[in-house]
């Protein structure tokens, strides 16, 4: 690694064992110094503060750059669900995109934040699709329950798919 580009090692305690482990961090100290003042959740901010913003950033970068899943996040980063929920909140608040726009002068940091923005956009898309599917399942379930309770014969699949066609092609209205 070139001089001046050394990576900071992140130290943390593993449960009650007092044994220190090390993780090679992705962020260089110079990049962290640019990024740290822009992050929310610092001590002194109103509301909750993150226990270790740098460790959280390293966890997000681990998932974004290594294409890992949140549930496979190494335990050295803390609880994966905690990191994931914080990531979702920051994605929803568009924190990643704003950070990326504010740090356009550091191309390496810009690339890392771009990967996080892409990850956030993908999670938003998947969550939206999942929400739509759940809503559709609920609507279908209510419709089926309503049909059964009214002793109506449930519509066949071919009737459901073609029942809207007569609304569009009703020739009795024309001519």
N, C-alpha and C positions, 0 to 999 in steps of 0.2 A: 504494500500500500504506500503511495507517495507521502513524503513528509508533510506534516500539517493536516493530513487527512485521516488521522487516527480516529477510530471509533471509540466512543465512550462505552465502558462496560457498565451494565446496569446491575446493581447489587440489590438483593432483597433477602428477607428472612423466610425460610421455609417453615411454616407452622410453628410449633413450639420447640423445634430441635435446635434452634440458634445456629444452625449450620448455614453458612453463606454460600450461595451459588452465583454463577455469573452467566449473563446472556450477552452475546455479541449484539450490540444495538445497530440499527440501520442508520439512525440519525447521528450526524457528526455534531460535536459541541457547537460549532459555528452556526449550523442550521438550527439547533435547538435554541440558541440565543436569539435568533430572529423569530422563531415560532412561539416561544414561551409567552411573551407579553401579549400575544394576540388570542391566546386560548382562554376559554371560560373555565370556571371552576378552580381558579387560583385561590390560595389563602388570602383573605381580605375581601374577596368578592362577596356580594350578597348572595344568599341562598347556599346551597350545598357546595362544598369544594371537593375536588377529586383528591384521592389519597396521594396519587403520584401521576401527574399529567404525562410525564415523559414515558413512564411504563405503559400507560394507556395508549399513547401514540405509537409506541413500539409494537404493542399488541395489534392495533389496527393495521399497521404497516405489515406485520407478519401475515395477517389474513389477506390483505390487498395484494401484496407483492409475491407471496408464495402460493397464492390461490388456494389457501387452506380454508377449511370450514371453521366456523366459530367453535363448534364442539370439539375440534381437534387442537384448539389453542393450548400450547404447553402450560402446565400448571404454574410455571415460573412467572407468568403474566397475571396471575390471580384467577379469580373465577371467570370462566368464559361468559356466563350469562350476564354478569355485571358489566363486563366490557361490551358485550353485544347490545345490551339495553342502552348503555351510554352512547354507543355508536349510532343506534337508531334515533335517539333523541337529537343528537348533533346533526344527523342527516335530515331529519324533519325540520330542524331550525336552519338548515342550509349553511351550517358553520363551515363545512369542508369547502364548499364553493367559494365562500368569502375569503377563507384562508388562502386558497389557491390564487385568487385575484390579487390579494394583498402582497403576495410573495413572488411576484413575477420576475424579480431580478435574479433569483437563485434557480437556475434551470433544473438542477438535480432535485431540489426540494419541490419545485413545480411539478416535476414528473411523478414524484411520490404522492403528492396531493392529488394529482390528476387520477392516479390509480385508485385513491380512496374515493374520489368523486364518482368514478365509474362504478366502484363497488356499491356505493350508496344508491346510485341510480338503479342498479340492478336489483338491489334489495327492495327499493320502493316499487319497482315494476312487479316483482314477484309477490309482494304483500298486497298490492292492488288487485292483481289477478286472483289471489287466494280469497280476498274479501268478496270479489264479485262472484266467484264460484260458491262461496258459503251462502251468500244472499240468494243466488239462484236455487240452490238446494232447499233453502227455507221456503221460498216462494212455491216451488214445485211441491214440497211436502204439504204446505197449507192447502194448495189447490187440490191435491189428491185427497186430503182429509175432508175437505169440503164436499168433494164429489161423492165420497163414500158415505158421509153423514146425510147427504140428500138422497141416498139410494140411487144415485145416477150411475149409469154405466160409464166407467172410465173410457176416455177417448183412446182409440188405437193410435199407434205411432204415425201411421200414414195419414190419419185424419188431422193430427196435430200439425204435421209439417205442411199440409196443403190447405188448412182451414182459412188462412189469411188470403189465399189467392183470389177467392171470389170477391173480396173487398176491393182488390185492385183491378180485377178484370170483369166486374159486373157490367154486362152488356145491356141489361134492362134499363139502365139509366141513360144510355146513349141511344139516340135515334128514336 
